[in-house]
Amino acid sequence: MSLKNKLATTLFSSAVGLAATFSATTVSAEQTYVTIGTGGQTGVYYVVGQSVCRLVNRETKDHGIKCTAPSTGGSVANINAIRQGQQDMGMAQSDWQFHALNGTKHKTFMDQGKFENLRALFSVHNEPFTVVARADSGVESFDDLVGKRVNLNNPGSGTRGTMEVIMAEKGWTRDSFKLAAELKASEQAQALCDNKLDVMIYSVGHPSGAIKEATTSCDAKVIPVTGAAIDKLIAENDYYANATIKGGLYKGSDADVATFGNAATFVSSADVDADTVYQVVKAVFDNFDRFKRLHPAFNNLDPKQMISGGLSAPLHDGAVRYYKEKGWM
């Protein structure tokens, strides 16, 4: 089954800048520190990182690994920090995993070239590209963003990267908007409800705390992201698929909303010790029921799909070792 098909079969609905300054380095015979890059504190990436660390740290006395998961700038920032040895692992959208591995699309990845040591551990929740507009903005469709005050998100975030891809496809520039803001994901809901923005965007698992904040603090609604440009992106890129944000998740959006999206993935580098990766993966999947309870976006996760769907980079040797032990490979 192709990557697109794997994504398409699961991507129906869904439910960062601090950078770490150390890598998985053994500071004594007993202790290894691992840093996981996440995203904004209102996003699901932050929950994933914190959840993984919680499970790892429950067994520190046995394997000697201590895990931290700070809030960071997002997908691109995480991948760059892993490449530079500043983080050991991190969250990244499936499209930016692909582009980092191949040195394509994003200027940073193109300038640095292929990140051939990038490794995947597993995919997590699916991430619809989500657009929320004030009810009084006049925005009813994605094309209505032209001339409006739009938050493009902070440079380094996966959402910003995806928005730039869409803008290029549609022939839009920053000048296409009345305001092209660069607020972090955690800042945009308040800005929307303070009437400093007409539109906020977020590639995120659902239900999302940030989207709930926006739609309950002021009159706002989720806007469909459809049209020829979106259809073309899906047709030409295996890491994108159609998605639906279920109606009723948010005030003001009772009906299903059509959009597109990709998968959130957990990545590392071949330079990270295989035993360390093995223990992190083991902590997640040996406690999978507990992990699933940590956020509604994890409810429908399937371990066998998580080790294949949405992954472009090779699996890390430490992850492969665990998956083979489980009989999943």
C-alpha positions in Angstrom: 0.0 0.0 0.0 1.4 3.4 -0.9 2.0 6.1 1.7 -0.9 8.1 0.4 -3.2 5.2 0.7 -2.1 4.5 4.3 -2.7 8.2 5.1 -6.0 8.3 3.3 -7.4 5.3 5.1 -6.7 6.9 8.5 -6.9 10.6 7.8 -10.7 11.1 8.2 -10.8 13.4 11.2 -8.6 14.1 14.1 -8.7 14.8 16.9 7.0 24.6 18.5 11.1 28.9 20.6 13.0 27.1 23.1 15.7 24.8 21.8 17.4 22.2 23.9 21.1 22.5 24.4 22.2 18.9 25.0 21.9 15.6 23.3 21.6 12.0 24.5 24.8 12.1 26.4 25.7 9.7 29.2 26.7 12.0 32.1 27.5 9.1 34.4 27.4 5.4 34.2 23.8 5.4 35.4 22.1 8.4 33.7 21.3 9.3 30.1 19.4 12.5 29.2 17.1 12.6 26.3 15.5 15.8 24.9 12.4 15.7 22.7 11.4 18.7 20.7 7.6 19.4 20.7 5.7 22.5 19.7 3.6 25.2 21.3 2.1 24.4 24.7 -1.5 24.5 23.5 -0.8 22.0 20.7 -0.8 18.3 20.6 2.9 18.0 19.8 3.6 19.3 23.3 1.2 16.7 24.7 3.0 13.9 22.7 6.4 14.9 24.0 5.3 15.3 27.6 3.4 12.0 27.4 6.4 10.1 26.0 8.7 11.5 28.7 6.2 10.7 31.4 6.2 7.0 30.3 10.0 6.9 29.9 10.6 8.6 33.3 8.4 6.0 35.1 11.2 3.5 34.4 14.3 5.6 34.9 15.4 3.5 37.7 15.5 0.5 35.4 17.0 1.9 32.1 18.8 5.0 33.4 17.2 7.4 30.9 15.8 10.8 32.0 13.6 12.5 29.4 12.6 16.2 29.0 10.2 17.6 26.3 10.4 21.4 26.1 8.1 23.6 24.0 9.8 24.5 20.7 9.2 26.2 17.4 7.7 23.2 15.7 8.4 20.7 12.9 11.2 22.4 11.0 12.8 23.8 14.1 12.8 20.3 15.6 14.4 18.6 12.6 17.1 21.3 12.4 17.9 20.9 16.1 18.1 17.1 15.7 20.5 17.6 12.8 22.7 19.9 14.8 22.7 17.6 17.8 20.8 20.0 20.0 17.8 17.6 20.4 17.7 13.8 20.3 14.2 13.3 19.1 11.2 15.5 18.1 7.8 15.9 16.5 7.5 16.7 12.8 4.8 16.8 10.2 5.1 13.9 7.7 5.6 16.4 4.8 8.6 18.1 6.5 10.1 14.7 7.4 10.0 13.9 3.7 11.5 17.3 2.7 14.3 17.2 5.3 15.3 13.7 4.2 15.4 14.7 0.6 16.7 18.3 0.9 13.6 19.8 -0.8 10.9 22.4 -0.6 12.0 24.4 2.5 14.9 26.8 2.0 16.7 25.6 5.1 16.5 22.0 3.9 17.6 23.0 0.4 20.5 25.0 1.7 21.7 22.2 4.0 21.1 19.4 1.6 19.7 16.0 2.3 19.5 15.0 6.0 20.4 11.4 5.2 20.8 10.5 8.9 17.1 11.4 9.7 15.3 8.4 11.2 11.7 7.8 12.0 10.4 6.1 15.1 6.6 6.1 14.6 3.7 8.3 13.4 1.2 9.5 15.9 -2.1 11.4 15.3 -3.3 12.9 12.0 -3.2 16.6 11.5 -5.8 18.4 9.4 -4.8 21.8 8.2 -7.3 23.9 10.1 -8.5 27.4 9.4 -10.5 29.4 11.9 -12.1 32.7 11.1 -14.0 35.3 13.1 -17.7 35.2 12.4 -17.6 38.9 11.4 -14.6 38.6 9.1 -16.6 37.7 6.0 -14.5 34.6 5.5 -16.5 31.6 4.3 -14.0 29.8 2.1 -10.2 29.5 1.9 -10.0 31.9 -1.0 -11.6 34.6 1.2 -8.3 34.9 3.1 -7.1 37.3 0.5 -7.2 40.9 1.9 -7.7 39.7 5.4 -5.6 39.7 8.6 -4.1 36.2 8.7 -1.6 34.6 11.1 0.9 32.6 9.0 2.4 31.2 12.3 6.0 31.5 13.4 8.9 30.6 11.0 10.1 27.1 11.9 6.6 25.7 12.5 5.2 23.0 10.3 2.0 25.0 9.9 3.9 28.0 8.5 5.7 25.7 6.1 2.5 24.1 4.8 0.8 27.5 4.5 3.8 28.7 2.3 3.4 25.6 0.1 -0.3 26.5 -0.4 0.5 30.1 -1.0 3.0 29.2 -3.7 0.5 26.9 -5.4 -2.1 29.6 -5.4 0.2 32.4 -6.4 -0.2 34.3 -3.2 2.4 36.4 -1.4 2.4 38.1 2.0 1.1 41.1 0.2 -2.0 39.1 -0.6 -3.1 39.7 2.9 -4.0 42.9 4.8 -1.8 41.6 7.6 0.5 38.6 7.5 1.2 38.0 11.2 3.9 35.6 12.6 2.4 34.7 16.0 3.2 31.4 17.7 0.4 28.9 17.7 -0.2 29.5 21.4 -0.8 33.2 20.8 -3.2 33.3 17.9 -6.5 32.4 19.6 -6.3 35.4 21.9 -5.2 37.6 19.0 -8.2 36.4 17.0 -10.6 37.1 19.8 -9.0 40.5 20.6 -9.9 41.4 16.9 -6.2 41.7 16.0 -6.7 38.9 13.4 -9.4 37.7 11.1 -8.0 34.3 10.6 -5.8 31.8 12.5 -4.4 28.6 10.9 -3.1 25.4 12.6 -2.0 22.0 11.4 -3.1 20.1 14.5 -4.7 17.0 16.0 -8.3 17.4 17.1 -9.8 18.2 19.5 -7.3 21.1 19.9 -7.1 23.3 22.9 -6.2 26.3 20.8 -9.2 25.9 18.5 -11.5 25.4 21.5 -10.1 28.6 23.1 -10.8 30.6 19.9 -14.3 29.3 19.3 -15.5 29.6 22.9 -13.9 33.0 23.7 -15.4 34.7 20.7 -17.7 34.0 17.7 -15.5 32.0 15.3 -15.9 29.0 13.0 -13.8 26.4 11.2 -13.5 27.1 7.5 -13.1 24.5 4.7 -9.8 24.2 2.9 -10.7 22.9 -0.6 -10.3 23.7 -4.3 -8.2 23.0 -7.3 -4.9 24.0 -5.6 -5.5 21.7 -2.7 -6.6 18.8 -5.0 -3.3 19.3 -6.9 -1.2 19.1 -3.8 -2.9 15.9 -2.7 -2.6 14.4 -6.1 1.1 15.2 -6.4 2.3 14.4 -2.9 1.9 11.1 -1.1 2.2 12.7 2.4 -1.0 14.7 1.9 -4.6 13.3 2.0 -8.1 14.6 2.2 -9.3 15.1 5.8 -12.5 16.0 7.7 -12.8 17.9 10.9 -15.9 16.4 12.6 -18.8 18.7 13.3 -19.6 19.3 16.9 -16.1 19.4 18.2 -16.2 23.2 18.3 -18.8 25.9 19.0 -19.9 27.5 15.7 -19.0 24.4 13.6 -21.8 21.9 13.8 -21.3 20.3 10.4 -18.2 18.3 9.2 -15.6 20.6 7.6 -13.5 19.4 4.6 -9.8 20.1 4.5 -6.6 18.2 3.9 -3.6 17.2 6.0 -0.8 14.8 7.0 0.4 12.8 9.9 2.4 13.9 13.0 5.6 11.9 13.2 8.2 11.2 15.9 11.7 11.4 14.5 15.4 11.2 15.5 18.8 10.7 14.0 20.9 7.7 13.2 23.5 9.3 15.5 21.3 8.7 18.6 22.2 5.5 20.4 20.0 2.5 19.4 19.6 1.3 23.0 18.2 4.7 23.9 15.8 4.7 21.1 14.7 1.2 21.9 13.9 2.1 25.5 11.9 5.2 24.4 9.8 3.2 21.9 9.4 0.4 24.4 8.1 2.9 27.0 5.4 4.0 24.6 4.2 0.7 23.2 4.6 -1.3 26.4 2.2 1.3 28.0 0.1 1.9 24.9 -3.3 2.0 26.6 -2.0 4.5 29.1 -0.5 6.6 26.3 -3.8 6.6 24.4 -5.6 8.0 27.4 -3.4 11.1 27.6 -5.2 13.0 24.8 -8.4 12.5 22.8 -6.4 12.7 19.5 -4.8 9.4 20.4 -8.0 7.5 20.8 -7.9 5.6 17.4 -4.2 5.0 17.2 -3.1 1.6 15.9 0.5 0.5 16.6 0.9 -1.4 13.3 -0.2 1.6 11.3 2.0 3.9 13.4 5.1 2.1 12.3 4.4 2.5 8.6 1.9 5.3 7.7 3.3 8.8 7.2 6.9 7.7 7.5 9.4 8.7 4.7 12.7 8.3 6.6 14.0 4.8 7.4 13.1 3.5 10.8 15.8 3.8 13.5 17.6 0.6 14.3 16.5 0.8 17.9 12.9 1.1 16.9 13.2 -1.8 14.4 14.6 -4.0 17.2 11.5 -3.4 19.3 9.1 -3.9 16.5 10.7 -7.2 15.5 10.5 -8.4 19.1 6.7 -7.6 19.0 6.3 -9.5 15.8 5.2 -6.3 13.9 7.9 -6.6 11.3 
